[in-house]
Amino acid sequence: MSISIGKRILLGFVAITVVVLALGLFALDQISAVRENMNTIVKRDLTVARQLDDLGNKARDMGLLRRNAAMTALMRTRAESELSQITETWRRVAQEAEGLFGAIVQTTGGYATTAPSPLRAAAWRKLADTTGAAANDFRQLRAVSEPQFAAIAARNTEAIEAQNETINRMQDVVLADIDRAREVLDEGIAAGQQRSSEIYERSLWSVILTLGASVLLSILVTGLIRRGVVKPLEDVMAFAERVGGGDLSGRLEARGSDEIARLGQTLNGMVGGLADLARTNRAATADLNAAAAEIRASAQEQAASVEEQFAAVQETAATVDEITHSGAQIGKRAGEVIATAQSTAQTSRAGLRAVADTARAMEAIREQAEAVAGNIVAVSEKTQAIGDIITTVNDISERTHLLALNAAIEAAAAGESGRSFAIVASEMKLLADQAKAATGQVRTILGEIQRGINTSVMLTEEAVKRAAAGKARSDTTQRTIEEITAKVEESVQTFQQIVASTNQQQLGIEQVMGALQNIRQASQQTAAGTREVEAASANLTELAQALMTLAERYRH
Amino acid sequence: MTPTAESLRRQALRQARTRALAGRARAATRQTPMRPFLVCTCGGDRYGLPLSQVSQVLPGRPITAVPGAPAAVLGAIAVSGRVLSVLALARALGRSSVTDSGAGHLVILRGSAVALAVDRVEGLASVAVSDPDRPASGDNFLDPAAAGLSTEAVSGYAPARAGAGDEPGFVAVDLPCLLRRYLP
């Protein structure tokens, strides 16, 4: 059922309005029916009553006229014209009464046919019969009266008197008829009243029934509205109560597209948002708890470090006191160092002179070593000449060797006669070989000499280089000692500055002592502040835990 | 050199000479026929040429190359108006791996226009032989086959003699056999 709630309520109201409208219209209809009935009854009854009254009056008028005519005739004093006028009037009235009777009969007959109830119709019919009977009696009366009037016209007293009794009796009959007709009419009126009360009762009952039906309908409509509107709303309210109680895990079942469904979707969205919020809130509270704990730990650490700082300040104060003493000692030692440095400067000047002498000696050594090197080179050239001579001797010995061999060959070719020559050749060869061996030894010795010369040359060059290096080092030493002297003098100045600085330092240390006092006071203040911070962080931790408890209410 | 070393050296020379002279006297007294050999060195090898077949010993000189010659023939030289073929002794004996040093000695053979190029001529050596007709025979020569040497152009091997100095032994070369392959 996807009719919206507004339309449902509107539909209920429309139904109830329609029922009430129909009820009102029905009641109005009933009222108009009653009124119309009453009007009809009253109009008819009044019309007939008035006609009956007229009829009665005319009947009495006719009697009076007849009596007047009779008296007039009896008195004989009256003019004839008066008499005839009365007669004429009587006849006209009689004629009118005759017409009235006819009208009443006709009217009541018509009413009898159109009467709304059979009782009334019977009453009308009875009235018509009664009136018809009365009309007959009247016609008899008229017929009886005509002769009297003729007698009146003839002024016959006897005749008048004779017929008077009959006519009076007849007239009484007519009057009685009219009275009876009135009684009948009264009965009709009573029947009309009864009819009216009947109609009233019927209308009352029908209105009461319709009212009951509309009450039932209204109850039905209310029940439908309750079932279609209030029930879903109660579900939503129950859901809202659950949400209020902290259960964010549920979801409202939202079907259809009516307002409840939309409300359900909106509530689901809201609960989802609330769940997110609760989750975020819980996480944030946990973070807050951790942060508060960290702050507390930091505050405690800070308190500890402040105490350490305090102790450090005390130590620093003691140290600064020691520094003051040691500064005084530094000043004293610096004065001693200045005296020592001045004596050092004098010593280094003496060293400078000694180093200059050393450099000169080194230079002399180098020159002598160069001279030795030149001599060794000359010796080496001589050994070269010796080598040439040895080569020559070797060549000679080689030639002698070949010569001896050829001589031996020739001696062998000469046979027995060349035997002594062969011996000479053998001796020659032996000499040549010995000379060759000797030159070989000389060459070996000469090689050793040349190697020794080369070594000597290298050693001499090394000596020259070392002498030069010694000279250079002596120069370096000289420059170094000069620099040392300059630096010692600078050191003297520096130490003098140190003494001055130490004096200033003493002043500065006194200021530092004052500052340390201030730091000590500040540390005490910091310690107090840290204790407050710790207390505040403890409160914060409690708050965070309370928040955690609050956040735990929301299940999601 | 110290004077003591000099005196020692001279003393050693004199003693060697005395020993040589004494050996000469002993050799003269022996009646066994001796064959003299000219001992040459080629690389690390020592070769003995029969002295009777040697004409002259010359110092090394430039050799004119001969085109189309065998590998052992180094070229030709002119000596006293004669043109001689120069034969490398070590290559001719199949010792081709021995390198010929440029400055060496030339041994001119008797009876043929051939000079043998050797590194150096050492000297003379006399070996006792049993048969004068055969160049290398007798107790002082080892059979080449028994000594593990090639028999071609080699007549024998003279080992080092124990008594006659400390010279090492030499290979006695059979010159006619050697030259037969290079001469027509």
Contacts between the chains, C-beta under 8 A, distances in Angstrom:
chain1	res1	chain2	res2	distance
A	398	B	59	7.5
A	399	B	59	7.5
A	402	B	57	5.4
A	402	B	58	7.4
A	402	B	59	6.1
A	402	B	105	7.2
A	402	B	121	7.4
A	405	B	38	7.4
A	405	B	57	4.7
A	405	B	121	5.7
A	405	B	123	7.0
A	405	B	124	7.5
A	406	B	56	5.9
A	406	B	57	5.4
A	408	B	36	8.0
A	408	B	51	7.6
A	408	B	124	5.5
A	409	B	38	7.4
A	409	B	51	6.4
A	409	B	54	5.5
A	409	B	55	7.1
A	409	B	56	6.7
A	409	B	57	6.8
A	412	B	36	5.8
A	412	B	51	4.8
A	412	B	52	6.7
A	413	B	52	7.7
A	413	B	110	7.9
A	423	B	24	7.2
A	426	B	24	7.9
A	426	B	124	7.3
A	429	B	123	6.0
A	429	B	124	7.8
A	430	B	17	7.1
A	430	B	20	6.8
A	433	B	123	7.8
A	434	B	13	6.3
A	441	B	9	7.4
A	445	B	1	5.7
